[in-house]
């Protein structure tokens, strides 16, 4: 952990007192961005180039328990992680930012989503870890402050400390203190997210490296921040006005444009698999036939469909393997 | 045909005399752009937003015969085209620009490449038509002037009036008089182009409409012209220095970036099929294993591989169905 990160945590925790419990526990939902986060303005503090907006995935997410312990141990879905695994390292490294709580921890994590399959398990993972840590340490911090801390673990984790629609602000301060997430005060009970798992294998290139490569080598990325800002405003408007075609169109356009910035990187960064492309073509065809169906894709091969409850049976007819999420219960 | 096009042809033909023969005939090679043409600065005159650079495909191309006749007729690969077909219409419409040659024509065209499968048959088609017309009319025009005329039929046809490496200049004049093509004085006998036909079906969206949609709706397209200009210079340098990795890398990066501008259009414009994506992944993998193999893709699903003669056997081992072209004989 760098000094700049240590200092950031000190600032966030200023005025709080640590009152240790025996155990901290929390759940955080996975989220999918409708307007994506891709590219950083500061890598050490995970400050994004643009704001982003997500919807959480109901009870799909991460449940974490944490205790102070004599030595570090990390369990994922009941299995002890070796100290050489990326999952162990990222967890233990992150916890070194909190010596005021303990030197070593036992962390038990249950993911109800496939790890590293482009379903943002690191987002719900770090969010749950920070919420559990707040519970263990008795800080009593509000969600906004917790989103700042979660952000250091994984950018999009800032959004997973809330459920529902969430906006993560890019902020402008160099110290990262204004790049937090906030819940948008809106519900949309008819909204459905359908998950099509294309591949459960680990990603060949992680999002961190993928972002860095895109920003460094993709000429087209220069036009991305302006689009991302405009898309986010359109998504906010579509939520306010319950305009589903606008929401769907903007989210799909935003996601495909993000993948376009990657396709234009060197070496080309292609998370989509042939099966993903097949699904994208099918969604275009169905939409041409009048079905109000849209999609979004994170930095992985899986496709997430966006639709309203009223057309669910048509969507299931086209995609029988669909796993349907009700973000608003 | 618009007045502006009629005036353009008058300007190009100024000072020439029509001395009609019984028949005109010519061959023009297909070409693939190593640095692509995507987007126009003037639609009526087919003036491109950027310069582009291609290599011709040896004896793959179009052979055309033309005669003045009592009524219009168009034959493609021996078959009479109905007057309702796009091929007939584009041919006859174009010929209306040349009343000084005749009011009606019989045109017989042989394509040695699949029509409209993303292998630029309209490029060699209009180039062969213009070369044959020059032969029929006895104008004795040089290639540069003929490239200006061919451009009106199809932008990239400007490049198909030559063989070898060809640059088509964007030009700056509003009247289109400086947007011609020129042969680059270089040969590269070891260069190979391998064609992988993914689909022979007609394109769902033609390049004209595709370009218009991209320019109008793709935010990322704003960054394309700067990249295209830089890529073209890198390709020229790589040809001059016979630096194949630079040529291959730049051509592939350029092609994928062009497809990225389309992916970021709305509705999304995706010429790639699942099988195309499979090939792209395979090429990346082979390159990761040390093979100097690159690819380029036009506005269609087919993949064209770029490699040197020295690795041909390795490439054939990976792609047994490959059709190999020797651009320099």
Interface residues (C-beta under 8 A of the other chain):
Chain A: X218 X219 X220 X221 X222 X223 X224 X226 X227 X230 X249 X252 X253 X256 X257 X259 X260 X261 X263 X264 X266 X267 X268 X270 X272 X273 X274 X275 X277 X278 X280 X281 X284 X287
Chain B: X218 X219 X220 X221 X222 X223 X224 X226 X227 X230 X249 X252 X253 X256 X257 X259 X260 X261 X263 X264 X266 X267 X268 X270 X272 X273 X274 X275 X277 X278 X280 X281 X284 X287
